Amino acid sequence: MAKESVDVLIEGGKATAAPPLGPALGPLGVNIGQVVVDINKKTESFKGMQVPVKVTVDTDTKAYDISIGTPPASALIKKEAGVAKGASNPLLEKVADLSIVQVIKIAKMKEDNLLGKNLTQKVKEILGTCQSMGILVEGTPANETVAAVNAGKFAEEIKLEKTELSAEEAKKLNEEKARLQEELKAKRDEYLVMAKNILASMEGKSSNEKRKKLEDADIPAPIIQEVAPTEKEEKKS
């Protein structure tokens, strides 16, 4: 049983029989039109993103299998949330808020790569990643959203595999993101003031002593790095 594979990069939901896909599949004798339809179904959730697609064809039976490559879940979460990065300290900082609909969308995008046996379990996997990134879901920490899923709160949305936000939902999420970003900036400014006050009180102390004092005061690591570089880094500069 001979198999051949075709690897292409296409825009989600917009595969066509034109190059590079059509000419590559032509010699393999498969129904190109049906392959295109199947690829577009599988990549519909990736609209606007370039998606790696692999079509493996049994050259004897003409049966084929389509596998979709996806970015890491964290990258998809950041794209949905509209943020460049997750929180440096997820337990204390929250950088954005997603709806359960967006989480379902990401779970469906990653469904071939997740361990869950059903969509509910896969949604909870994505919620776990949200928790590690400081991303709220439905206005609450993602671990609390997992508890809500377990209680059946979002059973209807998951059953319907809802993946599209209404204009009103999108507007509310954007407003919430702006509010969270303002809070994050205010918190950062507060930490900077605290850090500078601590450093001012430790004039003449070693870099290691200063960093230890900042850590004991729960100053976030990125800010410690910014205001109190290690001795090795100080020598380099």
Secondary structure, 3 states (H helix, E strand, C coil): CCEEEEEEEEECCCCCCCCCHHHHHHHHCCCHHHHHHHHHHHHHHHCCCEEEEEEEEECCCCCEEEEECCCCHHHHHHHHHCCCCCCCCCCCCCCEEECHHHHHHHHHHCCCCCCCCCHHHHHHHHHHHHHHHCEEECCECHHHHHHHHHCCCCHHHHHCCCCCCCHHHHHHHHHHHHHHHHHHHHHHHHHHHHHHHHHHCCCCCCHHHHHHHHHHCCCCHHHHHHHCCCHHHHHHC
